[in-house]
Amino acid sequence: MIVGFSRHSKGGGSGPVNYLTQATNPDGSARTPLPEVARGDAALMRMLIDAVPFERTYTSGVLSFAP
């Protein structure tokens, strides 16, 4: 298993939340399967990230089970 953390951690909540929930990849191709929010509210997460008063407003990472 590979555990990694992104260097991205600044800015508003729209960037990271939209990246995780949009129906297309950054190159414009369709995501298969489509992302699905299993629990929580994407709009609320955007607002929470935007309300953080610190320089680094969020942390993102990945768990990969294949190299």
N, CA, C and O of each residue as an XYZ file, in Angstrom:
268
protein
N       0.848     -1.169      0.000
C       0.000      0.000      0.000
C       0.895      1.233      0.000
O       1.899      1.280      0.710
N       0.530      2.215     -0.788
C       1.255      3.474     -0.867
C       0.423      4.560     -0.213
O      -0.752      4.726     -0.542
N       1.023      5.307      0.715
C       0.365      6.428      1.374
C       1.108      7.687      0.968
O       2.327      7.765      1.120
N       0.390      8.669      0.456
C       1.033      9.905      0.037
C       0.199     11.112      0.398
O      -1.026     11.029      0.487
N       0.870     12.240      0.608
C       0.185     13.483      0.905
C       0.522     14.495     -0.179
O       1.652     14.543     -0.664
N      -0.446     15.289     -0.551
C      -0.275     16.293     -1.587
C       0.427     17.524     -1.033
O       0.288     17.844      0.148
N       1.175     18.208     -1.879
C       1.806     19.459     -1.465
C       0.810     20.607     -1.499
O       1.089     21.681     -0.967
N      -0.342     20.396     -2.115
C      -1.379     21.427     -2.175
C      -2.067     21.515     -0.823
O      -2.493     20.499     -0.273
N      -2.178     22.720     -0.285
C      -2.859     22.881      1.002
C      -3.296     24.318      1.235
O      -3.683     24.676      2.348
N      -3.239     25.140      0.204
C      -3.606     26.541      0.342
C      -4.739     26.865     -0.617
O      -4.922     26.196     -1.634
N      -5.489     27.891     -0.282
C      -6.534     28.360     -1.177
C      -7.910     28.032     -0.662
O      -8.074     27.499      0.435
N      -8.896     28.359     -1.469
C     -10.281     28.153     -1.099
C     -10.716     26.705     -1.228
O      -9.981     25.856     -1.732
N     -11.916     26.448     -0.764
C     -12.437     25.092     -0.767
C     -12.928     24.601     -2.109
O     -13.071     23.394     -2.306
N     -13.192     25.510     -3.047
C     -13.716     25.085     -4.343
C     -12.732     24.211     -5.108
O     -13.143     23.240     -5.743
N     -11.452     24.531     -5.063
C     -10.454     23.758     -5.810
C     -10.422     22.296     -5.426
O     -10.643     21.436     -6.279
N     -10.151     21.982     -4.153
C     -10.052     20.566     -3.797
C     -11.386     19.819     -3.865
O     -11.420     18.659     -4.278
N     -12.466     20.457     -3.474
C     -13.762     19.772     -3.486
C     -14.217     19.524     -4.921
O     -14.698     18.436     -5.237
N     -14.070     20.514     -5.784
C     -14.460     20.321     -7.187
C     -13.593     19.254     -7.858
O     -14.096     18.455     -8.648
N     -12.293     19.236     -7.548
C     -11.400     18.233     -8.120
C     -11.867     16.818     -7.768
O     -11.819     15.916     -8.606
N     -12.312     16.632     -6.539
C     -12.729     15.301     -6.099
C     -14.117     14.901     -6.580
O     -14.405     13.709     -6.676
N     -14.980     15.858     -6.883
C     -16.367     15.526     -7.198
C     -16.764     15.746     -8.654
O     -17.871     15.370     -9.039
N     -15.894     16.348     -9.485
C     -16.286     16.619    -10.868
C     -16.356     15.336    -11.695
O     -15.715     14.337    -11.370
N     -17.141     15.383    -12.763
C     -17.380     14.198    -13.592
C     -16.304     13.975    -14.640
O     -16.325     12.958    -15.333
N     -15.345     14.919    -14.773
C     -14.281     14.773    -15.752
C     -12.915     14.860    -15.077
O     -12.763     15.501    -14.037
N     -11.934     14.211    -15.678
C     -10.553     14.282    -15.224
C      -9.957     15.622    -15.640
O     -10.537     16.304    -16.485
N      -8.820     16.023    -15.076
C      -8.193     17.278    -15.488
C      -7.882     17.353    -16.985
O      -7.821     18.450    -17.540
N      -7.683     16.208    -17.649
C      -7.414     16.225    -19.089
C      -8.682     16.282    -19.942
O      -8.600     16.294    -21.170
N      -9.857     16.318    -19.299
C     -11.128     16.428    -20.018
C     -11.836     15.110    -20.264
O     -12.993     15.110    -20.684
N     -11.177     13.985    -20.016
C     -11.812     12.685    -20.216
C     -12.798     12.393    -19.082
O     -12.661     12.910    -17.973
N     -13.780     11.567    -19.378
C     -14.815     11.235    -18.389
C     -14.262     10.299    -17.326
O     -13.477      9.400    -17.628
N     -14.666     10.510    -16.100
C     -14.275      9.609    -15.016
C     -15.181      8.395    -15.017
O     -16.401      8.505    -15.138
N     -14.559      7.233    -14.878
C     -15.316      5.998    -14.820
C     -14.770      5.167    -13.683
O     -13.602      4.781    -13.726
N     -15.543      4.881    -12.689
C     -16.910      5.316    -12.437
C     -16.947      6.771    -11.972
O     -15.930      7.335    -11.567
N     -18.120      7.358    -12.036
C     -18.286      8.739    -11.584
C     -18.087      8.825    -10.075
O     -18.468      7.910     -9.345
N     -17.491      9.922     -9.604
C     -17.334     10.087     -8.157
C     -18.693     10.221     -7.483
O     -19.633     10.773     -8.054
N     -18.778      9.719     -6.288
C     -20.028      9.779     -5.522
C     -19.684     10.155     -4.084
O     -18.824      9.534     -3.461
N     -20.354     11.166     -3.569
C     -20.158     11.553     -2.176
C     -20.912     10.544     -1.321
O     -22.142     10.512     -1.332
N     -20.180      9.726     -0.587
C     -20.793      8.669      0.219
C     -21.363      9.210      1.522
O     -22.368      8.708      2.024
N     -20.721     10.232      2.064
C     -21.183     10.784      3.332
C     -20.725     12.233      3.412
O     -19.593     12.543      3.040
N     -21.569     13.104      3.884
C     -21.206     14.504      4.027
C     -21.851     15.367      2.967
O     -22.703     14.912      2.204
N     -21.434     16.614      2.930
C     -22.026     17.601      2.039
C     -20.893     18.407      1.411
O     -20.150     19.086      2.120
N     -20.754     18.336      0.085
C     -19.658     19.011     -0.609
C     -19.728     20.527     -0.419
O     -18.693     21.167     -0.231
N     -20.915     21.107     -0.463
C     -21.054     22.557     -0.285
C     -20.618     22.978      1.112
O     -19.961     24.007      1.272
N     -20.971     22.204      2.110
C     -20.559     22.503      3.478
C     -19.044     22.388      3.626
O     -18.437     23.194      4.331
N     -18.424     21.406      2.980
C     -16.977     21.259      3.049
C     -16.280     22.464      2.430
O     -15.272     22.935      2.958
N     -16.813     22.973      1.303
C     -16.242     24.186      0.704
C     -16.287     25.345      1.696
O     -15.302     26.064      1.863
N     -17.428     25.522      2.351
C     -17.595     26.614      3.308
C     -16.663     26.448      4.504
O     -16.106     27.434      4.986
N     -16.482     25.226      4.991
C     -15.589     24.994      6.125
C     -14.136     25.303      5.768
O     -13.427     25.936      6.551
N     -13.695     24.864      4.599
C     -12.331     25.159      4.171
C     -12.139     26.668      4.016
O     -11.104     27.205      4.411
N     -13.128     27.351      3.446
C     -13.037     28.797      3.258
C     -13.002     29.548      4.586
O     -12.474     30.658      4.650
N     -13.555     28.963      5.644
C     -13.628     29.636      6.948
C     -12.376     29.449      7.798
O     -12.231     30.121      8.819
N     -11.467     28.554      7.404
C     -10.263     28.303      8.195
C      -9.350     29.520      8.118
O      -9.029     29.978      7.021
N      -8.918     30.061      9.281
C      -8.112     31.284      9.263
C      -6.603     31.055      9.090
O      -5.841     32.021      9.079
N      -6.166     29.825      8.957
C      -4.746     29.517      8.881
C      -4.220     29.609      7.450
O      -4.997     29.625      6.495
N      -2.888     29.669      7.306
C      -2.272     29.743      5.984
C      -2.562     28.486      5.176
O      -2.909     28.572      3.998
N      -2.425     27.338      5.790
C      -2.706     26.057      5.137
C      -4.115     25.642      5.533
O      -4.361     25.270      6.680
N      -5.033     25.706      4.585
C      -6.449     25.544      4.903
C      -6.956     24.110      4.829
O      -8.032     23.811      5.347
N      -6.202     23.221      4.196
C      -6.629     21.818      4.103
C      -5.422     20.936      3.847
O      -4.355     21.420      3.470
N      -5.595     19.651      4.053
C      -4.581     18.646      3.738
C      -5.251     17.559      2.924
O      -6.364     17.139      3.242
N      -4.588     17.103      1.883
C      -5.143     16.018      1.076
C      -4.095     14.929      0.902
O      -2.892     15.188      0.895
N      -4.578     13.722      0.763
C      -3.677     12.588      0.607
C      -4.324     11.502     -0.222
O      -5.468     11.626     -0.659
N      -3.576     10.441     -0.430
C      -4.074      9.331     -1.234
C      -3.598      8.011     -0.637
O      -2.483      7.905     -0.128
N      -4.460      7.023     -0.711
C      -4.105      5.641     -0.402
C      -4.183      4.869     -1.712
O      -5.226      4.856     -2.366
N      -3.095      4.234     -2.093
C      -3.058      3.483     -3.339
C      -2.716      2.026     -3.033
O      -1.789      1.743     -2.273
N      -3.456      1.129     -3.619
C      -3.237     -0.290     -3.371
C      -2.546     -0.970     -4.547
O      -2.405     -2.192     -4.571
N      -2.109     -0.160     -5.535
C      -1.357     -0.696     -6.671
C      -0.304      0.346     -7.046
O      -0.595      1.542     -7.014
N       0.882     -0.065     -7.392
C       1.932      0.911     -7.759
C       1.608      1.650     -9.051
O       2.386      2.497     -9.490
